[in-house]
Amino acid sequence: MPKNKRHKSYPAIKIGRFGVNSNFQAQGIGNMIVDYLKQLFVDNNRTGCKFITVDAYRQSLQFYKRNGFEFLTIKDENDDTRLMYFDLIKIVSQ
Ligand SMILES: CC(C)(COP(=O)(O)OP(=O)(O)OC[C@H]1O[C@@H](n2cnc3c(N)ncnc32)[C@H](O)[C@@H]1OP(=O)(O)O)[C@@H](O)C(=O)NCCC(=O)NCCS
């Protein structure tokens, strides 16, 4: 975002407490839920949300990266969780 066009805040939703039962992990269920969530905020989006955000645990960073999420900052590089975001514009025109 060009600096002179930046806002102080952006409309976003935050994923909280996301988990797949350990008996069913690594079967594509997490991917399906994230895809469904993205689509919810693109089709008939009445919220105006532009981003999906998450405070991702270290063990789930790869999962979110594979789902198109990016790191917001490098300041939390050594923290237990890292703030990541998905820009819904990526799928709006698909
Ligand atoms: C993270 C979590 C939600 C992913 O759900 P899942 O159903 O196991 O994920 P999927 O089977 O859909 O995997 C999706 C992709 O992410 C990858 N992935 C999933 N968990 C991963 C992990 N721990 N490390 C590396 N890659 C991982 C898979 O290999 C897969 O890659 P692919 O699409 O190239 O095949 C689930 O593992 C979980 O509940 N973990 C414990 C709780 C947690 O950490 N939640 C996140 C809170 S921020």
The ligand as an SDF file (V2000), in Angstrom:
LIG
                    3D

 48 50  0  0  0  0  0  0  0  0999 V2000
   -3.2510  -26.4790   11.7730 C   0  0  0  0  0  0  0  0  0  0  0  0
   -4.5020  -27.3630   11.5420 C   0  0  0  0  0  0  0  0  0  0  0  0
   -5.7760  -26.5680   11.7820 C   0  0  0  0  0  0  0  0  0  0  0  0
   -4.4640  -27.8090   10.0540 C   0  0  0  0  0  0  0  0  0  0  0  0
   -5.5960  -28.6110    9.8000 O   0  0  0  0  0  0  0  0  0  0  0  0
   -5.4380  -29.9810    8.9830 P   0  0  0  0  0  0  0  0  0  0  0  0
   -6.8020  -30.4870    8.6730 O   0  0  0  0  0  0  0  0  0  0  0  0
   -4.5110  -30.8750    9.7100 O   0  0  0  0  0  0  0  0  0  0  0  0
   -4.7030  -29.4250    7.6590 O   0  0  0  0  0  0  0  0  0  0  0  0
   -4.8240  -30.0070    6.1750 P   0  0  0  0  0  0  0  0  0  0  0  0
   -4.8510  -31.5050    6.2080 O   0  0  0  0  0  0  0  0  0  0  0  0
   -5.9290  -29.3280    5.4610 O   0  0  0  0  0  0  0  0  0  0  0  0
   -3.4140  -29.5370    5.6080 O   0  0  0  0  0  0  0  0  0  0  0  0
   -3.3240  -28.4390    4.7650 C   0  0  0  0  0  0  0  0  0  0  0  0
   -1.8860  -28.2500    4.3250 C   0  0  0  0  0  0  0  0  0  0  0  0
   -1.0990  -27.7550    5.4140 O   0  0  0  0  0  0  0  0  0  0  0  0
   -0.0480  -28.6530    5.7020 C   0  0  0  0  0  0  0  0  0  0  0  0
    0.0610  -28.7380    7.1450 N   0  0  0  0  0  0  0  0  0  0  0  0
   -0.9360  -28.9390    8.0320 C   0  0  0  0  0  0  0  0  0  0  0  0
   -0.4580  -28.9370    9.2830 N   0  0  0  0  0  0  0  0  0  0  0  0
    0.8860  -28.7590    9.1540 C   0  0  0  0  0  0  0  0  0  0  0  0
    1.9580  -28.6930   10.0800 C   0  0  0  0  0  0  0  0  0  0  0  0
    1.7580  -28.8180   11.3880 N   0  0  0  0  0  0  0  0  0  0  0  0
    3.2000  -28.4890    9.6070 N   0  0  0  0  0  0  0  0  0  0  0  0
    3.4270  -28.3730    8.2720 C   0  0  0  0  0  0  0  0  0  0  0  0
    2.4570  -28.4390    7.3370 N   0  0  0  0  0  0  0  0  0  0  0  0
    1.2090  -28.6310    7.7770 C   0  0  0  0  0  0  0  0  0  0  0  0
   -0.4420  -29.9750    5.0740 C   0  0  0  0  0  0  0  0  0  0  0  0
    0.7030  -30.7250    4.7160 O   0  0  0  0  0  0  0  0  0  0  0  0
   -1.2290  -29.5450    3.8740 C   0  0  0  0  0  0  0  0  0  0  0  0
   -0.3990  -29.2240    2.7860 O   0  0  0  0  0  0  0  0  0  0  0  0
   -0.8980  -29.5350    1.2640 P   0  0  0  0  0  0  0  0  0  0  0  0
   -2.1660  -28.7480    1.0460 O   0  0  0  0  0  0  0  0  0  0  0  0
    0.2440  -29.0760    0.4270 O   0  0  0  0  0  0  0  0  0  0  0  0
   -1.1280  -31.0030    1.2250 O   0  0  0  0  0  0  0  0  0  0  0  0
   -4.4710  -28.6560   12.4120 C   0  0  0  0  0  0  0  0  0  0  0  0
   -3.2980  -29.3730   12.1410 O   0  0  0  0  0  0  0  0  0  0  0  0
   -4.5950  -28.3780   13.9050 C   0  0  0  0  0  0  0  0  0  0  0  0
   -5.6990  -28.3440   14.4430 O   0  0  0  0  0  0  0  0  0  0  0  0
   -3.4590  -28.2040   14.5820 N   0  0  0  0  0  0  0  0  0  0  0  0
   -3.4310  -27.9990   16.0310 C   0  0  0  0  0  0  0  0  0  0  0  0
   -4.0550  -26.6870   16.4620 C   0  0  0  0  0  0  0  0  0  0  0  0
   -3.4150  -25.5100   15.7770 C   0  0  0  0  0  0  0  0  0  0  0  0
   -2.1780  -25.3650   15.7060 O   0  0  0  0  0  0  0  0  0  0  0  0
   -4.2830  -24.6150   15.2600 N   0  0  0  0  0  0  0  0  0  0  0  0
   -3.8800  -23.3720   14.6430 C   0  0  0  0  0  0  0  0  0  0  0  0
   -4.2140  -22.2420   15.5750 C   0  0  0  0  0  0  0  0  0  0  0  0
   -3.5570  -20.7210   14.9750 S   0  0  0  0  0  0  0  0  0  0  0  0
  1  2  1  0
  2  3  1  0
  2  4  1  0
  2 36  1  0
  4  5  1  0
  5  6  1  0
  6  7  2  0
  6  8  1  0
  6  9  1  0
  9 10  1  0
 10 11  2  0
 10 12  1  0
 10 13  1  0
 13 14  1  0
 14 15  1  0
 15 16  1  0
 15 30  1  0
 16 17  1  0
 17 18  1  0
 17 28  1  0
 18 19  1  0
 18 27  1  0
 19 20  2  0
 20 21  1  0
 21 22  1  0
 21 27  2  0
 22 23  1  0
 22 24  2  0
 24 25  1  0
 25 26  2  0
 26 27  1  0
 28 29  1  0
 28 30  1  0
 30 31  1  0
 31 32  1  0
 32 33  2  0
 32 34  1  0
 32 35  1  0
 36 37  1  0
 36 38  1  0
 38 39  2  0
 38 40  1  0
 40 41  1  0
 41 42  1  0
 42 43  1  0
 43 44  2  0
 43 45  1  0
 45 46  1  0
 46 47  1  0
 47 48  1  0
M  END
$$$$
